[in-house]
Amino acid sequence: MIKLNFRPAAVAAAALAAILALSGCGGSSSATSSPADNPYGLIEPGTIRVASLGDSKPYTFTDAQGNFTGFDVELFKDVAHRAGVDKVVFTGQDFSGLLAAVANGQFDVGVAAIGITDKRKETVDFSNGYLAGYLTVITTKTSGVKDAEGLNGKRLGVVQGTLQEAYAVKNFTS
């Protein structure tokens, strides 16, 4: 395994700031609800609709019963509970469309170890980050790849739309 120190990036967290900020990025609350009934401006008062990933262990994934779990999921549910909202509905999305789905009001928030960048801040608001991201490349023992230069000319798999994809495109194009 080769571990490349990817530019540490603050990772979007599930925090009260996310509830407050991202809920203001789109969507409309019920015409009959007052700000007192829906203090966070949620799409559906009393329910936080969350766009997430179902296959990004250990941050967010679905268990054998199809329930969302993982570090980010459990942290977000705890924060939502502390904010007085216990109905949290997670829906799996492709990472590449997750931020757009929040920005256009399909979801109140996105929870999926989302790296914070200035470009992303143009469309959605972020809570304070709580993780540093790294790009790790895993190969077989017989691949001959011992360092970053050994990746030249090799195929590298990354998740579309992630900071890791941007890093790989910038640094491993040959």
C-alpha positions in Angstrom: 0.0 0.0 0.0 1.2 3.5 -0.9 0.0 6.3 1.2 0.4 9.7 -0.5 -0.1 12.7 1.7 -2.9 14.4 -0.1 -3.3 18.0 0.7 -5.1 17.9 4.0 -8.6 19.1 3.5 -11.1 20.0 6.1 -14.0 17.6 5.7 -17.6 18.7 6.0 -19.1 17.6 9.2 -22.5 17.0 10.4 -23.0 19.9 12.8 -25.8 22.2 13.8 -24.2 24.8 11.4 -24.9 22.4 8.6 -28.5 22.1 9.5 -28.9 25.9 9.7 -26.8 26.8 6.7 -27.6 24.2 4.2 -31.3 24.3 4.8 -31.2 27.9 3.6 -29.6 26.9 0.3 -32.8 25.8 -1.4 -36.1 24.2 -1.1 -39.2 25.7 0.3 -40.9 25.0 3.6 -44.6 24.5 3.9 -46.6 27.7 3.2 -48.7 27.1 6.3 -45.7 26.7 8.7 -44.3 29.7 10.6 -40.7 30.2 11.4 -41.5 29.1 15.0 -42.8 25.8 13.6 -39.8 25.3 11.3 -36.8 27.2 12.9 -34.2 25.6 10.6 -36.1 26.2 7.4 -36.3 22.5 6.6 -38.0 21.3 3.4 -40.5 19.3 5.6 -40.8 20.8 9.1 -39.6 18.3 11.8 -37.7 16.2 9.3 -34.2 16.5 8.1 -33.8 15.1 4.6 -30.2 14.0 4.1 -28.3 13.2 0.9 -25.6 10.7 1.6 -23.6 7.7 0.3 -24.5 4.1 0.9 -21.0 2.7 0.3 -18.3 5.0 1.8 -17.1 3.1 4.9 -16.4 4.0 7.6 -18.1 7.4 7.1 -21.4 6.5 5.7 -22.8 3.2 4.4 -25.8 1.0 4.6 -25.8 -2.1 6.9 -27.2 -5.5 6.1 -30.8 -4.3 6.8 -30.3 -1.3 4.5 -30.1 1.3 7.3 -27.6 4.1 7.0 -24.8 4.1 9.5 -21.1 5.1 9.9 -19.2 7.8 11.7 -20.7 10.8 9.8 -24.3 9.3 10.0 -24.2 8.7 13.7 -22.6 12.0 14.4 -25.2 13.8 12.3 -28.1 12.0 14.0 -26.7 13.0 17.4 -26.4 16.6 16.4 -29.9 16.6 14.9 -31.2 15.1 18.1 -29.5 17.8 20.2 -31.1 20.4 17.9 -34.5 18.9 18.6 -35.0 17.0 15.4 -35.3 13.2 15.7 -36.7 12.4 12.3 -33.7 12.2 10.0 -34.2 10.5 6.6 -31.1 9.4 4.7 -31.2 8.8 0.9 -28.3 7.4 -1.1 -26.9 9.5 -3.9 -23.9 9.4 -6.2 -21.2 11.6 -4.8 -20.9 13.6 -8.0 -24.5 14.9 -7.6 -24.7 15.1 -3.9 -23.9 18.8 -3.4 -26.1 19.8 -6.4 -29.0 17.9 -4.8 -28.6 20.0 -1.6 -28.1 23.3 -3.5 -31.2 22.8 -5.5 -33.4 22.0 -2.5 -33.9 18.3 -2.9 -32.3 17.7 0.5 -31.7 19.8 3.6 -28.1 18.6 4.1 -25.4 16.4 2.7 -23.5 14.0 5.0 -20.7 12.1 3.3 -17.2 13.2 4.4 -17.4 16.1 1.9 -14.1 18.0 1.5 -14.5 21.8 1.8 -13.2 23.9 -1.1 -13.7 27.5 -2.1 -15.5 26.3 -5.3 -17.9 24.2 -3.3 -18.5 27.1 -0.9 -20.0 29.0 -3.9 -23.0 26.7 -4.0 -23.5 25.4 -0.4 -22.5 26.3 3.1 -20.4 24.1 5.3 -20.1 23.4 9.0 -16.7 23.3 10.6 -14.6 20.5 9.3 -13.4 17.7 11.6 -11.3 15.4 9.5 -8.2 15.6 7.3 -8.4 13.8 3.9 -5.7 11.7 2.4 -5.3 10.0 -0.9 -4.3 6.4 -0.4 -3.4 4.2 -3.3 -3.6 0.4 -2.8 -1.9 -2.0 -5.1 -0.9 -5.6 -5.2 2.5 -6.6 -3.8 3.5 -7.7 -7.4 2.4 -4.4 -9.1 5.9 -2.9 -9.0 4.4 0.3 -7.7 6.5 1.5 -4.8 5.9 5.3 -4.9 4.0 8.0 -6.6 6.2 7.9 -9.7 5.3 4.2 -10.1 1.8 5.3 -10.9 2.7 6.9 -14.2 0.9 5.1 -17.0 -1.3 3.2 -14.6 -5.1 3.3 -14.2 -6.2 4.9 -11.0 -9.7 4.4 -9.6 -11.3 7.3 -7.7 -14.8 8.3 -6.8 -16.2 10.9 -9.3 -16.6 14.4 -8.0 -14.3 13.9 -5.0 -11.2 15.9 -4.0 -9.3 12.7 -4.6 -10.4 12.7 -8.2 -9.3 16.3 -8.6 -5.9 15.5 -7.1 -5.5 12.4 -9.3 -6.4 14.3 -12.5 -4.0 17.1 -11.6 -1.1 14.8 -10.6 -1.5 11.5 -12.5 -2.5 12.4 -16.0 0.2 10.4 -17.8 
